[in-house]
Amino acid sequence: MASNEVVTIDPLTAVRCVNELEQGKVLYLPRVDFALSSAEQQLLDPVMADPRRKNISLNPETGHLQGVL
């Protein structure tokens, strides 16, 4: 799939996906790709993760990044 291609899903599937994410489940989308910036790629290095945190998260409103050293 091209990185600029738009993926559409039916409303029922969209609701199901949202519900699964809200339950803490992971969506596996093997045919949907996206590019990571070099800054984002650095976050994939295990050395960057704070061992006291279970994940890395970004608050989009404040820009605050948590879970990194």
Backbone as ProteinMPNN parsed JSONL, in Angstrom:
{"seq_chain_A": "MASNEVVTIDPLTAVRCVNELEQGKVLYLPRVDFALSSAEQQLLDPVMADPRRKNISLNPETGHLQGVL", "coords_chain_A": {"N_chain_A": [[0.846, -1.172, 0.0], [0.568, 2.198, -0.804], [2.139, 4.986, 0.81], [0.659, 7.306, 0.782], [-1.88, 6.558, 0.33], [-5.334, 6.359, 1.064], [-7.075, 4.669, 3.563], [-10.151, 3.158, 3.889], [-12.79, 2.179, 6.025], [-15.711, 0.353, 6.977], [-18.407, 1.778, 8.946], [-19.228, 0.096, 11.129], [-17.037, -1.592, 11.538], [-15.172, 0.341, 12.236], [-16.183, 1.232, 14.708], [-15.917, -1.141, 16.177], [-13.122, -1.401, 16.165], [-12.352, 0.889, 17.622], [-13.54, 0.272, 20.103], [-12.062, -2.018, 20.801], [-9.479, -0.938, 21.052], [-9.952, 0.795, 23.208], [-10.272, -1.093, 25.176], [-7.751, -1.844, 25.63], [-6.606, -3.486, 23.801], [-4.644, -4.511, 20.914], [-4.419, -3.366, 17.604], [-3.813, -5.064, 14.633], [-2.488, -4.269, 11.679], [-1.419, -5.232, 8.963], [-1.171, -4.412, 6.285], [-1.18, -1.702, 6.247], [0.888, 0.891, 6.061], [3.23, 3.31, 7.362], [5.368, 6.122, 7.519], [8.093, 6.731, 9.735], [9.485, 9.496, 11.418], [12.94, 10.541, 11.811], [13.332, 11.226, 14.466], [11.226, 9.859, 15.688], [11.949, 7.238, 15.064], [14.158, 6.891, 16.718], [12.955, 6.458, 19.163], [12.282, 3.81, 19.104], [14.418, 2.39, 19.977], [15.405, 0.295, 22.541], [17.047, 1.263, 24.55], [16.258, 3.831, 24.992], [13.938, 3.735, 26.473], [12.324, 4.211, 29.592], [12.865, 2.112, 32.229], [11.076, 1.956, 34.315], [8.633, 2.452, 33.304], [5.839, 1.317, 31.329], [5.301, 1.978, 28.74], [5.842, 4.37, 26.059], [4.635, 7.605, 25.748], [2.919, 10.38, 24.22], [1.636, 13.495, 24.971], [-0.589, 15.087, 23.062], [-1.647, 17.639, 23.348], [-0.002, 19.081, 25.093], [2.509, 18.42, 24.265], [4.189, 16.959, 25.807], [6.408, 14.351, 26.475], [6.405, 11.121, 27.747], [7.877, 8.382, 29.563], [10.393, 7.994, 28.589], [13.975, 8.065, 28.884]], "CA_chain_A": [[0.0, 0.0, 0.0], [1.34, 3.429, -0.863], [2.034, 5.739, 2.059], [-0.321, 8.389, 0.662], [-3.175, 5.96, 0.042], [-6.296, 6.464, 2.162], [-7.759, 3.418, 3.875], [-11.509, 3.38, 4.406], [-13.44, 1.009, 6.608], [-17.126, 0.594, 7.22], [-18.65, 2.321, 10.29], [-19.294, -0.944, 12.153], [-15.657, -2.001, 11.807], [-14.536, 1.454, 12.937], [-16.644, 1.179, 16.1], [-15.288, -2.316, 16.784], [-11.703, -1.083, 16.383], [-12.272, 1.841, 18.738], [-13.851, -0.468, 21.329], [-10.938, -2.887, 21.139], [-8.399, -0.081, 21.554], [-10.346, 1.266, 24.537], [-10.104, -2.218, 26.102], [-6.333, -2.122, 25.75], [-6.16, -4.445, 22.789], [-3.792, -3.985, 19.856], [-4.892, -3.632, 16.251], [-2.764, -5.508, 13.721], [-2.842, -3.805, 10.346], [-0.203, -5.547, 8.215], [-1.1, -3.771, 4.961], [-1.206, -0.257, 6.411], [2.217, 1.323, 6.465], [3.43, 4.741, 7.544], [6.781, 6.46, 7.731], [8.481, 7.344, 11.003], [10.563, 10.483, 11.31], [14.156, 10.066, 12.475], [13.116, 11.381, 15.909], [10.355, 8.753, 16.104], [12.725, 6.007, 14.963], [15.013, 6.8, 17.907], [12.147, 5.955, 20.275], [12.188, 2.354, 18.991], [15.606, 1.817, 20.613], [15.1, -0.042, 23.935], [17.883, 2.073, 25.45], [15.55, 5.093, 25.244], [12.773, 3.524, 27.345], [12.469, 4.236, 31.046], [12.466, 0.772, 32.695], [9.994, 2.06, 35.294], [7.393, 2.704, 32.558], [5.494, 0.214, 30.423], [5.232, 2.465, 27.364], [6.196, 5.755, 25.768], [3.429, 8.295, 25.28], [3.012, 11.801, 23.934], [0.416, 14.26, 25.155], [-0.631, 15.97, 21.893], [-2.016, 19.001, 23.722], [1.117, 19.772, 25.738], [3.766, 18.025, 23.651], [4.997, 16.288, 26.827], [6.733, 12.964, 26.18], [6.628, 10.357, 28.967], [8.348, 7.01, 29.421], [11.745, 7.967, 28.015], [15.029, 8.523, 29.795]], "C_chain_A": [[0.893, 1.236, 0.0], [1.107, 4.263, 0.387], [1.022, 6.872, 1.981], [-1.725, 7.871, 0.349], [-4.071, 6.025, 1.274], [-7.003, 5.124, 2.331], [-9.132, 3.761, 4.434], [-12.046, 2.067, 4.952], [-14.887, 1.363, 6.886], [-17.327, 1.052, 8.673], [-18.676, 1.278, 11.403], [-17.892, -1.425, 12.529], [-14.929, -0.907, 12.58], [-14.916, 1.448, 14.422], [-15.99, 0.012, 16.831], [-13.81, -2.043, 17.095], [-11.53, -0.125, 17.552], [-12.527, 1.123, 20.057], [-12.688, -1.356, 21.752], [-9.759, -2.078, 21.664], [-8.703, 0.425, 22.963], [-10.209, 0.174, 25.592], [-8.637, -2.608, 26.254], [-5.801, -3.132, 24.757], [-5.34, -3.73, 21.718], [-4.411, -4.336, 18.513], [-3.692, -4.005, 15.39], [-3.206, -5.165, 12.308], [-1.643, -4.008, 9.414], [-0.085, -4.85, 6.865], [-1.17, -2.259, 5.046], [0.171, 0.164, 6.909], [2.251, 2.846, 6.625], [4.894, 4.966, 7.859], [6.977, 7.075, 9.114], [9.573, 8.371, 10.735], [11.794, 9.933, 12.019], [14.02, 10.188, 13.991], [12.24, 10.248, 16.448], [11.103, 7.429, 16.065], [13.633, 5.817, 16.176], [14.256, 6.217, 19.091], [11.957, 4.441, 20.228], [13.371, 1.653, 19.648], [15.287, 1.54, 22.088], [15.908, 0.776, 24.955], [17.167, 3.37, 25.84], [14.437, 4.947, 26.283], [13.151, 3.563, 28.817], [11.997, 2.878, 31.575], [11.346, 0.798, 33.735], [8.638, 2.297, 34.628], [7.105, 1.544, 31.627], [5.389, 0.675, 28.976], [5.72, 3.91, 27.266], [4.939, 6.421, 25.238], [3.691, 9.783, 25.112], [1.655, 12.427, 24.172], [0.346, 15.258, 24.002], [-0.979, 17.417, 22.229], [-0.836, 19.771, 24.295], [2.456, 19.492, 25.063], [4.696, 17.3, 24.615], [5.148, 14.802, 26.503], [7.064, 12.255, 27.481], [7.152, 8.972, 28.629], [9.702, 6.881, 28.778], [12.74, 8.476, 29.056], [15.536, 9.881, 29.366]], "O_chain_A": [[1.873, 1.294, 0.742], [0.016, 4.253, 0.956], [0.567, 7.357, 3.018], [-2.646, 8.657, 0.129], [-3.62, 5.776, 2.392], [-7.468, 4.525, 1.361], [-9.249, 4.571, 5.354], [-11.787, 0.993, 4.409], [-15.239, 2.535, 7.015], [-16.503, 0.744, 9.534], [-18.197, 1.542, 12.506], [-17.601, -1.638, 13.706], [-14.15, -1.204, 13.486], [-14.06, 1.638, 15.285], [-15.558, 0.157, 17.975], [-13.315, -2.411, 18.16], [-10.646, -0.319, 18.385], [-11.805, 1.344, 21.029], [-12.367, -1.435, 22.938], [-9.108, -2.489, 22.624], [-7.813, 0.476, 23.813], [-10.047, 0.475, 26.775], [-8.317, -3.587, 26.929], [-4.661, -3.582, 24.871], [-5.345, -2.502, 21.629], [-4.872, -5.459, 18.305], [-2.667, -3.324, 15.423], [-4.187, -5.713, 11.805], [-0.929, -3.052, 9.111], [1.025, -4.714, 6.351], [-1.216, -1.59, 4.014], [0.569, -0.159, 8.028], [1.406, 3.563, 6.088], [5.568, 4.091, 8.403], [6.139, 7.837, 9.597], [10.472, 8.141, 9.926], [11.692, 8.951, 12.755], [14.535, 9.345, 14.726], [12.487, 9.736, 17.54], [10.913, 6.586, 16.941], [13.849, 4.686, 16.611], [14.852, 5.55, 19.936], [11.516, 3.847, 21.212], [13.33, 0.44, 19.854], [14.931, 2.467, 22.816], [15.477, 0.949, 26.095], [17.441, 3.939, 26.897], [14.038, 5.932, 26.904], [14.174, 3.013, 29.226], [10.833, 2.527, 31.386], [10.731, -0.235, 34.004], [7.612, 2.34, 35.307], [8.026, 0.859, 31.183], [5.388, -0.157, 28.069], [5.972, 4.569, 28.275], [4.253, 5.868, 24.378], [4.557, 10.363, 25.766], [0.644, 11.96, 23.647], [1.145, 16.193, 23.961], [-0.64, 18.326, 21.471], [-0.675, 20.962, 24.027], [3.423, 20.229, 25.258], [5.857, 17.049, 24.29], [4.166, 14.092, 26.288], [7.909, 12.724, 28.243], [6.903, 8.451, 27.543], [10.128, 5.774, 28.451], [12.387, 9.213, 29.977], [16.427, 10.438, 30.007]]}, "name": "protein", "num_of_chains": 1, "seq": "MASNEVVTIDPLTAVRCVNELEQGKVLYLPRVDFALSSAEQQLLDPVMADPRRKNISLNPETGHLQGVL"}
